[in-house]
Amino acid sequence: MGMLAFYAGLFIGILLGFLLSSLFAFFLAGSQVGKLPAQAEGFSPVDPLEG
């Protein structure tokens, strides 16, 4: 019975850890941290290779 409880707790712990890490990753992706600006400052939007 102890082995069953151990593996059940391990399984539930892995599932909860995966859920919490996924929620944290989605929270970081939705925040403003790490987002790139729409256009780099100081550069022209014109393609320099077009002639």
C-alpha positions in Angstrom: 0.0 0.0 0.0 2.9 2.3 0.7 4.4 1.8 -2.7 1.0 2.6 -4.4 0.8 5.8 -2.4 4.4 6.7 -3.3 3.8 6.3 -7.0 0.5 8.0 -6.9 2.0 11.0 -5.1 4.9 11.0 -7.6 2.5 11.0 -10.5 0.4 13.8 -9.1 3.5 15.8 -8.2 4.8 15.5 -11.8 1.4 16.6 -13.2 1.1 19.5 -10.8 4.7 20.6 -11.5 4.1 20.5 -15.3 0.9 22.5 -14.9 2.5 25.2 -12.7 5.6 25.5 -15.0 3.3 25.8 -18.0 1.2 28.5 -16.3 4.4 30.3 -15.4 5.7 30.1 -18.9 2.5 31.5 -20.3 2.5 34.3 -17.8 6.1 35.2 -18.8 5.2 35.1 -22.5 2.2 37.3 -22.0 4.0 40.0 -20.0 6.0 42.8 -21.6 9.4 41.3 -20.4 11.4 40.0 -23.4 9.2 41.4 -26.2 11.0 42.9 -29.1 10.1 46.4 -30.3 8.1 46.8 -33.5 11.1 48.5 -35.2 14.7 48.9 -34.2 15.5 52.5 -33.3 17.9 54.3 -35.6 17.3 52.1 -38.7 15.3 53.0 -41.8 12.4 50.7 -42.7 13.6 50.9 -46.4 15.3 47.7 -47.6 19.0 48.7 -48.4 19.3 45.8 -50.9 16.5 47.1 -53.1 17.9 49.1 -55.9 
